[in-house]
Structure formats: C-alpha cells, structure tokens
C-alpha cells in the first residue's frame, strides 16, 4: 500500500512540472508539455526563451523574478504582448 501511495505522489509531482530539462540527452534542452493559462504580469518576468523546433509543442519559457520557470503558448495574445514588452526593454 505504501508503494502505491509513493508512486501516486511521484506521478503527481511529475505532472505538475510543465517543462522538462534533459542536460545530457540528445535533443532540445527544454520543452513545454503544458501551458500557463493565466496571464503573468510583465513586471514579474525577467527573461524568456523559445523552445527548440524539435519539441513536440511550441512554447515560450518565461523566467520569473523568484527564479521559477513557466511555459506559455506563443500563439496567445498576452504571451506575444509580454515578449514584445521584454524586447522593448532590452533594446533601451
């Protein structure tokens, strides 16, 4: 029974992570498998990276001020707006 509970906890923890990192594998470093659904204020975002073309789903990985990483759908308006704002700030 304990092993089933432990397996369930590990499965839940694995599904909470929205991207995966594979530093020693052949292929992209990070891919998104689910997206943040709520808008993130631009003031909380410090950087962004687009996922590699080899990833199954396109994605934008935002780095937040507290050091967390969040995947977002690049076709969504708020994501495009945030990227444009971050680009404007980096140009100045």
N, C-alpha and C positions, 0 to 999 in steps of 0.2 A: 504494500500500500504506500509506503514511504517513497519507493522508487517511482511510482506513478505520480505522486504529488510533486516530486522533484522534477520529473520530466515535464509536467504541466507548467511549472514555474519557469523552467528554462525555455519552453516553447513560447510562453507569453513574453518573456524578456526579449527573445529573438525577434518576435513580430513587432515589438514597439520600435525597434531601430528602423528608421526609414531609408537608410542607405547602407551600403556595405563597403568596407575597405579591404583590399587584398594586396598588401605591400609586396609579397614575394611571388605572386601568381602572374602568369602571362595574361595580359589583357588590361582593361582600364583600372585605374586606382580606385575610383568610387563610382557607384551607380545608384540611382534612385529607384526604389520599388514602390513607394507610396509618396503622396504629396501632402504638404501642409495645406489645409483647406481654408484657414482663416488668414486674413491679411496681417502681415507683420509691419509695424511702423518702420519707415526707413531709418529713423533715428536709432533704432536698435540693431541695425545691420552694419557690420564693419567691412565686409567683403563678400564677394560672390565668385563662384566658378561654375562653368557649364560642364556637364558630364560629357564623357567621350562618346563618339559616334558608335562605338562598339557596344554600348549599354543598350539593353532591351527597350527602355523608355527614355526619352529625352528628359533632361532635368537641369535645374539650377540649384546649386548648393549654396545657401546663404550662411555666412559665419556671423553669429550674433555676438553682442558685446560680452555676454557672460561666458563665451567660448563654446557655445553649443552650435551644432550644425543642423540645418533644416533644409529638406528638399522641397522644391516648389516646381509647379508646372510652368514651363517657359511660354506657353500659349495663353496663360491667364493675364488679364489686363493689369492687376496690381503687381504682378511679378515683373512685367515689362516696364511699368512705371518706376518700380524700385531700381531696376537695372539702369534705366536712363538717369535717374537722380544720382546714383552712385558714380556713374560715368562723368556726369557734370562736375561733381565734387572733385574727382581725381584729375580733371583737366585744369582746375584752378590752382 
